[in-house]
Amino acid sequence: MNTTRQGAAVHAGGIGVEGPRGWAFRAVDIAAEPGTLIAVQGPSGSGRTCLLLALTGRMRITEGEATVAGLALPKRMGSVRSRTALAHVPGVADLEPALTVGEHLKERALLGPRIQGSPLASLPWGKRHKEATRARVDAALAAARLDPESLPKGLRTTVRDLERIEALRLSVALGLMHGPQLLAVDDVDLKLADAERTEAWQLLRDLTREGLTVVAAGDGAPEDALIVRTARTDTEAAKADPTPTPVQDDADTTEEEAADAFAEAGRA
């Protein structure tokens, strides 16, 4: 099977998202060619998740200009959504603890595009559909380096029984299921040991080497990743604006405030 993926170029100039309580993030610039690993860094509450949602067409930018796969944001948000996927994003792309690995994979496969050919070919009980679904699931698991045989009960293992790195791999596999050009992964380093964090970033780097563009939030990214920061340093802020206006402290931005920003910014 040809594993070469078609990644999306990402270009952004001074983009930001403003909510009812201020800016979730702003003044972000990105210039990334297809197959780039973009690492989003910044303190908790600095708008990392909002940036991921904005770049995947799931949150409307309120200033600046951006294109993903040549599609302008926010004008072409729907088209960008169809070419991108999310993984491991709390409150948006969560795994259900009570469901098994197999159930998650089956559900995601059923949500995919219709199989080309006759109408009967796309029916869930059709032979062609079953074969295509199995191939899609196997390819996603292989790309995410998740071996069902290594799990306690194989595909019948529930999410609550997975190790954190295994849950991350499952979330990535689900995101890859239908061949996105860009995959956004949140909290790559959340509660992972150092070795697991390295393993997670290596997985994402390997995906970019196959051509996929990956934008991921977290610390510990490889040296060759393109670093994008959602919070400027004091020196950078002073250079940009000698008399800056007061802004809300990043540490005061809670998940509730982020949800407010989602609503006002026009999250789809």
Order of alpha helices (4+ residues) and beta strands (2+ residues): beta-beta-beta-alpha-beta-beta-alpha-beta-alpha-alpha-alpha-beta-alpha-beta-beta-alpha-alpha
